[in-house]
Amino acid sequence: MAEDVFTTKPAAAGPLVPASEIAAFIEPQAIDELLAPWLPDAGERAMIVRCLLDVGPAHHRGSNYVLLRLLGLLLKKNGSPPPRSESPVSAPIRLRIPPSLDTASEPAAYPLGVPTAVLERLAPRGSRAWVAMIDCLSDGPPQHSLANAAMLLLIDALLRAGESAA
């Protein structure tokens, strides 16, 4: 029987597992395939997957993988419709380029933005609350903001699937 680490090791004792164990369960190809309908360009998708699964603390990389995979399983289980034929309207997630490296040849935003239509379920488009939600979701390092955007794409697809099934 597997040992229950949550009852045998107090939380204050430090990390439960080393970063190498977190890296071992992450399957980048699964996230790449999951995001393909929204990011058809393989190079752009690879960059987003790297930001989600290779950048930042191990617990962020592992959390991104787990949450995206579970949302993907829900999509598959619910037979969700494919994403809209056109790319969803999104608010950009800006690249944070140091001033010394900032050139006109660099893109201003990641190829994945925060989908905005799904947020209209919570606040009217253009309202202060809607703008504040976008700011919260798009701020921070890419492993956070891009994960927020990817999860919102999947949540939007799940919500639309639920509406079409009803």
Phi and psi in degrees as GROMACS dihedral restraints (atoms count N, CA, C in turn):
[ dihedral_restraints ]
;  ai    aj    ak    al  type     phi  dphi    fc
    3     4     5     6     1   -69.6    20    10
    4     5     6     7     1   142.6    20    10
    6     7     8     9     1   -74.1    20    10
    7     8     9    10     1   137.5    20    10
    9    10    11    12     1   -88.5    20    10
   10    11    12    13     1   101.6    20    10
   12    13    14    15     1   -66.5    20    10
   13    14    15    16     1   -19.2    20    10
   15    16    17    18     1   -80.4    20    10
   16    17    18    19     1   -20.5    20    10
   18    19    20    21     1  -103.6    20    10
   19    20    21    22     1   -12.6    20    10
   21    22    23    24     1  -104.8    20    10
   22    23    24    25     1   -10.4    20    10
   24    25    26    27     1  -135.6    20    10
   25    26    27    28     1   118.0    20    10
   27    28    29    30     1   -64.8    20    10
   28    29    30    31     1   146.5    20    10
   30    31    32    33     1   -59.8    20    10
   31    32    33    34     1   -32.5    20    10
   33    34    35    36     1   -72.3    20    10
   34    35    36    37     1    -5.8    20    10
   36    37    38    39     1   -77.4    20    10
   37    38    39    40     1    -3.7    20    10
   39    40    41    42     1   111.5    20    10
   40    41    42    43     1  -167.8    20    10
   42    43    44    45     1   -61.4    20    10
   43    44    45    46     1   143.7    20    10
   45    46    47    48     1   -75.4    20    10
   46    47    48    49     1   -36.0    20    10
   48    49    50    51     1  -138.8    20    10
   49    50    51    52     1   153.1    20    10
   51    52    53    54     1   -73.2    20    10
   52    53    54    55     1   158.6    20    10
   54    55    56    57     1   -56.9    20    10
   55    56    57    58     1   -31.5    20    10
   57    58    59    60     1   -64.4    20    10
   58    59    60    61     1   -32.0    20    10
   60    61    62    63     1   -72.9    20    10
   61    62    63    64     1   -32.4    20    10
   63    64    65    66     1   -67.6    20    10
   64    65    66    67     1   -47.8    20    10
   66    67    68    69     1   -59.7    20    10
   67    68    69    70     1   -30.2    20    10
   69    70    71    72     1   -68.0    20    10
   70    71    72    73     1   -28.8    20    10
   72    73    74    75     1   -92.5    20    10
   73    74    75    76     1    -9.9    20    10
   75    76    77    78     1   -78.4    20    10
   76    77    78    79     1   126.9    20    10
   78    79    80    81     1  -116.5    20    10
   79    80    81    82     1    93.1    20    10
   81    82    83    84     1   -55.9    20    10
   82    83    84    85     1   -34.3    20    10
   84    85    86    87     1   -61.5    20    10
   85    86    87    88     1   -34.2    20    10
   87    88    89    90     1   -64.7    20    10
   88    89    90    91     1   -39.9    20    10
   90    91    92    93     1   -73.9    20    10
   91    92    93    94     1   -37.4    20    10
   93    94    95    96     1   -57.5    20    10
   94    95    96    97     1   -47.9    20    10
   96    97    98    99     1   -64.6    20    10
   97    98    99   100     1   -38.0    20    10
   99   100   101   102     1   -63.9    20    10
  100   101   102   103     1   -38.8    20    10
  102   103   104   105     1   -87.1    20    10
  103   104   105   106     1    -9.1    20    10
  105   106   107   108     1   -54.0    20    10
  106   107   108   109     1   -41.2    20    10
  108   109   110   111     1   -62.1    20    10
  109   110   111   112     1   -27.6    20    10
  111   112   113   114     1   -95.9    20    10
  112   113   114   115     1   -25.2    20    10
  114   115   116   117     1  -127.1    20    10
  115   116   117   118     1    80.3    20    10
  117   118   119   120     1   -68.0    20    10
  118   119   120   121     1   -24.4    20    10
  120   121   122   123     1   -74.6    20    10
  121   122   123   124     1   118.2    20    10
  123   124   125   126     1   -61.7    20    10
  124   125   126   127     1   -37.5    20    10
  126   127   128   129     1   -67.6    20    10
  127   128   129   130     1   -43.5    20    10
  129   130   131   132     1   -64.7    20    10
  130   131   132   133     1   -41.9    20    10
  132   133   134   135     1   -64.0    20    10
  133   134   135   136     1   -41.1    20    10
  135   136   137   138     1   -61.4    20    10
  136   137   138   139     1   -38.8    20    10
  138   139   140   141     1   -64.1    20    10
  139   140   141   142     1   -43.2    20    10
  141   142   143   144     1   -65.2    20    10
  142   143   144   145     1   -43.5    20    10
  144   145   146   147     1   -61.9    20    10
  145   146   147   148     1   -40.6    20    10
  147   148   149   150     1   -61.0    20    10
  148   149   150   151     1   -43.9    20    10
  150   151   152   153     1   -62.2    20    10
  151   152   153   154     1   -37.5    20    10
  153   154   155   156     1   -74.0    20    10
  154   155   156   157     1   -38.7    20    10
  156   157   158   159     1  -116.0    20    10
  157   158   159   160     1    -9.7    20    10
  159   160   161   162     1  -119.8    20    10
  160   161   162   163     1    -4.8    20    10
  162   163   164   165     1  -115.9    20    10
  163   164   165   166     1   141.4    20    10
  165   166   167   168     1    90.0    20    10
  166   167   168   169     1  -176.9    20    10
  168   169   170   171     1   -61.0    20    10
  169   170   171   172     1   149.1    20    10
  171   172   173   174     1   -56.7    20    10
  172   173   174   175     1   -38.4    20    10
  174   175   176   177     1   -66.6    20    10
  175   176   177   178     1   -29.5    20    10
  177   178   179   180     1   -70.9    20    10
  178   179   180   181     1   -43.9    20    10
  180   181   182   183     1   -61.5    20    10
  181   182   183   184     1   -44.8    20    10
  183   184   185   186     1   -65.9    20    10
  184   185   186   187     1   -42.1    20    10
  186   187   188   189     1   -63.0    20    10
  187   188   189   190     1   -44.0    20    10
  189   190   191   192     1   -57.6    20    10
  190   191   192   193     1   -45.9    20    10
  192   193   194   195     1   -61.8    20    10
  193   194   195   196     1   -50.0    20    10
  195   196   197   198     1   -60.2    20    10
  196   197   198   199     1   -49.7    20    10
  198   199   200   201     1   -66.6    20    10
  199   200   201   202     1   -41.9    20    10
  201   202   203   204     1   -65.8    20    10
  202   203   204   205     1   -42.1    20    10
  204   205   206   207     1   -62.9    20    10
  205   206   207   208     1   -42.1    20    10
  207   208   209   210     1   -65.4    20    10
  208   209   210   211     1   -40.7    20    10
  210   211   212   213     1   -63.3    20    10
  211   212   213   214     1   -38.3    20    10
  213   214   215   216     1   -63.3    20    10
  214   215   216   217     1   -38.9    20    10
  216   217   218   219     1   -64.6    20    10
  217   218   219   220     1   -39.2    20    10
  219   220   221   222     1   -62.8    20    10
  220   221   222   223     1   -42.6    20    10
  222   223   224   225     1   -60.2    20    10
  223   224   225   226     1   -45.7    20    10
  225   226   227   228     1   -64.6    20    10
  226   227   228   229     1   -44.0    20    10
  228   229   230   231     1   -63.5    20    10
  229   230   231   232     1   -39.5    20    10
  231   232   233   234     1   -85.3    20    10
  232   233   234   235     1     0.6    20    10
  234   235   236   237     1    55.6    20    10
  235   236   237   238     1    42.6    20    10
  237   238   239   240     1   -59.2    20    10
  238   239   240   241     1   147.8    20    10
  240   241   242   243     1   -66.1    20    10
  241   242   243   244     1   155.1    20    10
  243   244   245   246     1   -64.3    20    10
  244   245   246   247     1   162.0    20    10
  246   247   248   249     1   -58.6    20    10
  247   248   249   250     1   161.8    20    10
  249   250   251   252     1   -51.6    20    10
  250   251   252   253     1   149.2    20    10
  252   253   254   255     1   -61.2    20    10
  253   254   255   256     1   -34.0    20    10
  255   256   257   258     1   -94.4    20    10
  256   257   258   259     1   157.6    20    10
  258   259   260   261     1   -64.7    20    10
  259   260   261   262     1   139.0    20    10
  261   262   263   264     1   -64.7    20    10
  262   263   264   265     1   148.0    20    10
  264   265   266   267     1   -63.2    20    10
  265   266   267   268     1   132.6    20    10
  267   268   269   270     1  -141.0    20    10
  268   269   270   271     1   153.6    20    10
  270   271   272   273     1   -88.1    20    10
  271   272   273   274     1   136.2    20    10
  273   274   275   276     1   -67.6    20    10
  274   275   276   277     1   149.0    20    10
  276   277   278   279     1  -105.7    20    10
  277   278   279   280     1   109.3    20    10
  279   280   281   282     1   -74.0    20    10
  280   281   282   283     1   139.0    20    10
  282   283   284   285     1   -70.4    20    10
  283   284   285   286     1   137.3    20    10
  285   286   287   288     1  -101.8    20    10
  286   287   288   289     1    96.8    20    10
  288   289   290   291     1  -104.1    20    10
  289   290   291   292     1   129.3    20    10
  291   292   293   294     1   -58.1    20    10
  292   293   294   295     1   142.3    20    10
  294   295   296   297     1   -52.5    20    10
  295   296   297   298     1   -34.5    20    10
  297   298   299   300     1   -68.9    20    10
  298   299   300   301     1   -20.8    20    10
  300   301   302   303     1  -105.7    20    10
  301   302   303   304     1    -7.3    20    10
  303   304   305   306     1   -67.9    20    10
  304   305   306   307     1   118.6    20    10
  306   307   308   309     1  -133.2    20    10
  307   308   309   310     1   163.4    20    10
  309   310   311   312     1   -67.7    20    10
  310   311   312   313     1   -19.7    20    10
  312   313   314   315     1   -80.2    20    10
  313   314   315   316     1   -14.4    20    10
  315   316   317   318     1   -80.4    20    10
  316   317   318   319     1   140.4    20    10
  318   319   320   321     1   -67.8    20    10
  319   320   321   322     1   150.0    20    10
  321   322   323   324     1   -85.1    20    10
  322   323   324   325     1   -18.3    20    10
  324   325   326   327     1  -145.9    20    10
  325   326   327   328     1   159.6    20    10
  327   328   329   330     1   -69.2    20    10
  328   329   330   331     1   158.1    20    10
  330   331   332   333     1   -72.1    20    10
  331   332   333   334     1    -3.8    20    10
  333   334   335   336     1  -119.7    20    10
  334   335   336   337     1   126.6    20    10
  336   337   338   339     1  -115.3    20    10
  337   338   339   340     1   179.0    20    10
  339   340   341   342     1   -81.6    20    10
  340   341   342   343     1   115.8    20    10
  342   343   344   345     1   -63.6    20    10
  343   344   345   346     1   132.7    20    10
  345   346   347   348     1   -97.2    20    10
  346   347   348   349     1   -29.6    20    10
  348   349   350   351     1   -61.0    20    10
  349   350   351   352     1   -39.3    20    10
  351   352   353   354     1   -63.0    20    10
  352   353   354   355     1   -28.8    20    10
  354   355   356   357     1   -72.7    20    10
  355   356   357   358     1   -18.6    20    10
  357   358   359   360     1   -67.7    20    10
  358   359   360   361     1   -11.2    20    10
  360   361   362   363     1   -72.9    20    10
  361   362   363   364     1   -18.2    20    10
  363   364   365   366     1  -109.9    20    10
  364   365   366   367     1   -28.6    20    10
  366   367   368   369     1  -156.6    20    10
  367   368   369   370     1   147.7    20    10
  369   370   371   372     1   -61.9    20    10
  370   371   372   373     1   140.2    20    10
  372   373   374   375     1   -52.7    20    10
  373   374   375   376     1   132.4    20    10
  375   376   377   378     1    84.1    20    10
  376   377   378   379     1    -9.9    20    10
  378   379   380   381     1   -69.7    20    10
  379   380   381   382     1   164.1    20    10
  381   382   383   384     1   -59.7    20    10
  382   383   384   385     1   -39.3    20    10
  384   385   386   387     1   -65.2    20    10
  385   386   387   388     1   -43.6    20    10
  387   388   389   390     1   -61.9    20    10
  388   389   390   391     1   -45.3    20    10
  390   391   392   393     1   -63.5    20    10
  391   392   393   394     1   -41.1    20    10
  393   394   395   396     1   -65.5    20    10
  394   395   396   397     1   -38.1    20    10
  396   397   398   399     1   -61.0    20    10
  397   398   399   400     1   -45.6    20    10
  399   400   401   402     1   -61.3    20    10
  400   401   402   403     1   -41.6    20    10
  402   403   404   405     1   -61.3    20    10
  403   404   405   406     1   -44.9    20    10
  405   406   407   408     1   -62.2    20    10
  406   407   408   409     1   -43.0    20    10
  408   409   410   411     1   -74.9    20    10
  409   410   411   412     1   -25.9    20    10
  411   412   413   414     1  -100.8    20    10
  412   413   414   415     1    -5.8    20    10
  414   415   416   417     1   -85.4    20    10
  415   416   417   418     1   155.8    20    10
  417   418   419   420     1   101.2    20    10
  418   419   420   421     1  -179.8    20    10
  420   421   422   423     1   -64.9    20    10
  421   422   423   424     1   157.5    20    10
  423   424   425   426     1   -59.4    20    10
  424   425   426   427     1   -31.6    20    10
  426   427   428   429     1   -64.6    20    10
  427   428   429   430     1   -21.3    20    10
  429   430   431   432     1   -89.8    20    10
  430   431   432   433     1   -57.6    20    10
  432   433   434   435     1   -65.3    20    10
  433   434   435   436     1   -39.8    20    10
  435   436   437   438     1   -71.1    20    10
  436   437   438   439     1   -34.2    20    10
  438   439   440   441     1   -65.4    20    10
  439   440   441   442     1   -41.0    20    10
  441   442   443   444     1   -58.2    20    10
  442   443   444   445     1   -46.6    20    10
  444   445   446   447     1   -63.4    20    10
  445   446   447   448     1   -45.3    20    10
  447   448   449   450     1   -63.4    20    10
  448   449   450   451     1   -42.7    20    10
  450   451   452   453     1   -66.3    20    10
  451   452   453   454     1   -36.8    20    10
  453   454   455   456     1   -65.1    20    10
  454   455   456   457     1   -36.2    20    10
  456   457   458   459     1   -59.2    20    10
  457   458   459   460     1   -45.5    20    10
  459   460   461   462     1   -70.0    20    10
  460   461   462   463     1   -40.1    20    10
  462   463   464   465     1   -63.6    20    10
  463   464   465   466     1   -41.9    20    10
  465   466   467   468     1   -60.0    20    10
  466   467   468   469     1   -44.3    20    10
  468   469   470   471     1   -62.8    20    10
  469   470   471   472     1   -40.2    20    10
  471   472   473   474     1   -64.7    20    10
  472   473   474   475     1   -43.9    20    10
  474   475   476   477     1   -63.9    20    10
  475   476   477   478     1   -42.1    20    10
  477   478   479   480     1   -65.5    20    10
  478   479   480   481     1   -36.5    20    10
  480   481   482   483     1   -64.2    20    10
  481   482   483   484     1   -41.6    20    10
  483   484   485   486     1   -63.1    20    10
  484   485   486   487     1   -35.8    20    10
  486   487   488   489     1   -71.2    20    10
  487   488   489   490     1   -38.0    20    10
  489   490   491   492     1   -74.5    20    10
  490   491   492   493     1   -24.1    20    10
  492   493   494   495     1   -79.7    20    10
  493   494   495   496     1   -22.5    20    10
